[in-house]
Amino acid sequence: MKKNGFTLMEILVVIVIIAVLAGLLLPALMGARERGRRTTCASNLRQIGMAFEMYADDFFERFPDDPGALYGNTSTCVYQKYVKSASTFWCPSSIGRSNHAPTAITSEAGACNSYAFVFGLTTSNNCSAPVPVISDRGIPPNSAFGNHDNGINVFFLDGSAQWINQNANQTAIVYYNGSTNGPASNPAVNVACTAGGDNVTIDATNKDYWTK
């Protein structure tokens, strides 16, 4: 007698096989999505970095020296004059901490929500080590504002953008931690923030560690 359809056992076997395949493929798909977000993040840093260079052309070779130079006056600030889209200041991976793409930048919190900045640099900087200018704001959970779980995107003064992967000993990423360290110190600071995700401002106390 010819059998119609599948037995319950056959259906259960198929379900188990599908579940196993989904379990194998899901991490790969999630990893691919994060790599795509990471690429977008690096592109954002490059766009802001180019805007900083245009800003310096108009302001005597000086990059922005405080967060107020990022937003506000549309005729002089980075946002609106050099960067038209507010979402350029937003890392798509920060959606993981319920941070959604902004429609406008109206405050320091908005301008610095995804990214940290080193303020007070100039195009004539002669530091022999790579100088970070813009980066992600740390790594969760050390920073409540971090974007990626295992590394940080950084834009450097020489125009390059680099992904710095956090290693098992947590030594690959060197945060700014006070007036006595910078790119010229040992170990060299290679991101634009403190471990807590705060911006860095160049002043008389730390200038030598960032400019020589």
Secondary structure as a PSIPRED ss2 file (coil, helix, strand):
# PSIPRED VFORMAT (PSIPRED V4.0)

   1 M C   1.000  0.000  0.000
   2 K C   1.000  0.000  0.000
   3 K C   1.000  0.000  0.000
   4 N C   1.000  0.000  0.000
   5 G C   1.000  0.000  0.000
   6 F C   1.000  0.000  0.000
   7 T C   1.000  0.000  0.000
   8 L H   0.000  1.000  0.000
   9 M H   0.000  1.000  0.000
  10 E H   0.000  1.000  0.000
  11 I H   0.000  1.000  0.000
  12 L H   0.000  1.000  0.000
  13 V H   0.000  1.000  0.000
  14 V H   0.000  1.000  0.000
  15 I H   0.000  1.000  0.000
  16 V H   0.000  1.000  0.000
  17 I H   0.000  1.000  0.000
  18 I H   0.000  1.000  0.000
  19 A H   0.000  1.000  0.000
  20 V H   0.000  1.000  0.000
  21 L H   0.000  1.000  0.000
  22 A H   0.000  1.000  0.000
  23 G H   0.000  1.000  0.000
  24 L H   0.000  1.000  0.000
  25 L H   0.000  1.000  0.000
  26 L H   0.000  1.000  0.000
  27 P H   0.000  1.000  0.000
  28 A H   0.000  1.000  0.000
  29 L H   0.000  1.000  0.000
  30 M H   0.000  1.000  0.000
  31 G H   0.000  1.000  0.000
  32 A H   0.000  1.000  0.000
  33 R H   0.000  1.000  0.000
  34 E H   0.000  1.000  0.000
  35 R H   0.000  1.000  0.000
  36 G H   0.000  1.000  0.000
  37 R H   0.000  1.000  0.000
  38 R H   0.000  1.000  0.000
  39 T H   0.000  1.000  0.000
  40 T H   0.000  1.000  0.000
  41 C H   0.000  1.000  0.000
  42 A H   0.000  1.000  0.000
  43 S H   0.000  1.000  0.000
  44 N H   0.000  1.000  0.000
  45 L H   0.000  1.000  0.000
  46 R H   0.000  1.000  0.000
  47 Q H   0.000  1.000  0.000
  48 I H   0.000  1.000  0.000
  49 G H   0.000  1.000  0.000
  50 M H   0.000  1.000  0.000
  51 A H   0.000  1.000  0.000
  52 F H   0.000  1.000  0.000
  53 E H   0.000  1.000  0.000
  54 M H   0.000  1.000  0.000
  55 Y H   0.000  1.000  0.000
  56 A H   0.000  1.000  0.000
  57 D H   0.000  1.000  0.000
  58 D H   0.000  1.000  0.000
  59 F C   1.000  0.000  0.000
  60 F C   1.000  0.000  0.000
  61 E C   1.000  0.000  0.000
  62 R E   0.000  0.000  1.000
  63 F C   1.000  0.000  0.000
  64 P C   1.000  0.000  0.000
  65 D C   1.000  0.000  0.000
  66 D C   1.000  0.000  0.000
  67 P H   0.000  1.000  0.000
  68 G H   0.000  1.000  0.000
  69 A H   0.000  1.000  0.000
  70 L C   1.000  0.000  0.000
  71 Y C   1.000  0.000  0.000
  72 G C   1.000  0.000  0.000
  73 N C   1.000  0.000  0.000
  74 T C   1.000  0.000  0.000
  75 S C   1.000  0.000  0.000
  76 T C   1.000  0.000  0.000
  77 C C   1.000  0.000  0.000
  78 V H   0.000  1.000  0.000
  79 Y H   0.000  1.000  0.000
  80 Q H   0.000  1.000  0.000
  81 K H   0.000  1.000  0.000
  82 Y H   0.000  1.000  0.000
  83 V E   0.000  0.000  1.000
  84 K C   1.000  0.000  0.000
  85 S C   1.000  0.000  0.000
  86 A H   0.000  1.000  0.000
  87 S H   0.000  1.000  0.000
  88 T H   0.000  1.000  0.000
  89 F H   0.000  1.000  0.000
  90 W C   1.000  0.000  0.000
  91 C C   1.000  0.000  0.000
  92 P H   0.000  1.000  0.000
  93 S H   0.000  1.000  0.000
  94 S H   0.000  1.000  0.000
  95 I H   0.000  1.000  0.000
  96 G H   0.000  1.000  0.000
  97 R H   0.000  1.000  0.000
  98 S C   1.000  0.000  0.000
  99 N C   1.000  0.000  0.000
 100 H C   1.000  0.000  0.000
 101 A C   1.000  0.000  0.000
 102 P C   1.000  0.000  0.000
 103 T C   1.000  0.000  0.000
 104 A C   1.000  0.000  0.000
 105 I C   1.000  0.000  0.000
 106 T C   1.000  0.000  0.000
 107 S C   1.000  0.000  0.000
 108 E H   0.000  1.000  0.000
 109 A H   0.000  1.000  0.000
 110 G H   0.000  1.000  0.000
 111 A H   0.000  1.000  0.000
 112 C C   1.000  0.000  0.000
 113 N C   1.000  0.000  0.000
 114 S C   1.000  0.000  0.000
 115 Y E   0.000  0.000  1.000
 116 A E   0.000  0.000  1.000
 117 F E   0.000  0.000  1.000
 118 V E   0.000  0.000  1.000
 119 F E   0.000  0.000  1.000
 120 G C   1.000  0.000  0.000
 121 L C   1.000  0.000  0.000
 122 T E   0.000  0.000  1.000
 123 T C   1.000  0.000  0.000
 124 S C   1.000  0.000  0.000
 125 N C   1.000  0.000  0.000
 126 N C   1.000  0.000  0.000
 127 C C   1.000  0.000  0.000
 128 S C   1.000  0.000  0.000
 129 A C   1.000  0.000  0.000
 130 P C   1.000  0.000  0.000
 131 V C   1.000  0.000  0.000
 132 P E   0.000  0.000  1.000
 133 V E   0.000  0.000  1.000
 134 I E   0.000  0.000  1.000
 135 S E   0.000  0.000  1.000
 136 D E   0.000  0.000  1.000
 137 R C   1.000  0.000  0.000
 138 G C   1.000  0.000  0.000
 139 I C   1.000  0.000  0.000
 140 P C   1.000  0.000  0.000
 141 P C   1.000  0.000  0.000
 142 N C   1.000  0.000  0.000
 143 S C   1.000  0.000  0.000
 144 A C   1.000  0.000  0.000
 145 F C   1.000  0.000  0.000
 146 G C   1.000  0.000  0.000
 147 N C   1.000  0.000  0.000
 148 H C   1.000  0.000  0.000
 149 D C   1.000  0.000  0.000
 150 N C   1.000  0.000  0.000
 151 G E   0.000  0.000  1.000
 152 I E   0.000  0.000  1.000
 153 N E   0.000  0.000  1.000
 154 V E   0.000  0.000  1.000
 155 F E   0.000  0.000  1.000
 156 F E   0.000  0.000  1.000
 157 L C   1.000  0.000  0.000
 158 D C   1.000  0.000  0.000
 159 G C   1.000  0.000  0.000
 160 S C   1.000  0.000  0.000
 161 A E   0.000  0.000  1.000
 162 Q E   0.000  0.000  1.000
 163 W E   0.000  0.000  1.000
 164 I E   0.000  0.000  1.000
 165 N E   0.000  0.000  1.000
 166 Q C   1.000  0.000  0.000
 167 N C   1.000  0.000  0.000
 168 A C   1.000  0.000  0.000
 169 N C   1.000  0.000  0.000
 170 Q C   1.000  0.000  0.000
 171 T C   1.000  0.000  0.000
 172 A C   1.000  0.000  0.000
 173 I C   1.000  0.000  0.000
 174 V C   1.000  0.000  0.000
 175 Y C   1.000  0.000  0.000
 176 Y C   1.000  0.000  0.000
 177 N C   1.000  0.000  0.000
 178 G C   1.000  0.000  0.000
 179 S C   1.000  0.000  0.000
 180 T C   1.000  0.000  0.000
 181 N C   1.000  0.000  0.000
 182 G C   1.000  0.000  0.000
 183 P C   1.000  0.000  0.000
 184 A C   1.000  0.000  0.000
 185 S C   1.000  0.000  0.000
 186 N C   1.000  0.000  0.000
 187 P C   1.000  0.000  0.000
 188 A C   1.000  0.000  0.000
 189 V C   1.000  0.000  0.000
 190 N C   1.000  0.000  0.000
 191 V C   1.000  0.000  0.000
 192 A C   1.000  0.000  0.000
 193 C C   1.000  0.000  0.000
 194 T C   1.000  0.000  0.000
 195 A C   1.000  0.000  0.000
 196 G C   1.000  0.000  0.000
 197 G C   1.000  0.000  0.000
 198 D C   1.000  0.000  0.000
 199 N C   1.000  0.000  0.000
 200 V E   0.000  0.000  1.000
 201 T E   0.000  0.000  1.000
 202 I C   1.000  0.000  0.000
 203 D C   1.000  0.000  0.000
 204 A C   1.000  0.000  0.000
 205 T C   1.000  0.000  0.000
 206 N C   1.000  0.000  0.000
 207 K H   0.000  1.000  0.000
 208 D H   0.000  1.000  0.000
 209 Y H   0.000  1.000  0.000
 210 W H   0.000  1.000  0.000
 211 T H   0.000  1.000  0.000
 212 K C   1.000  0.000  0.000
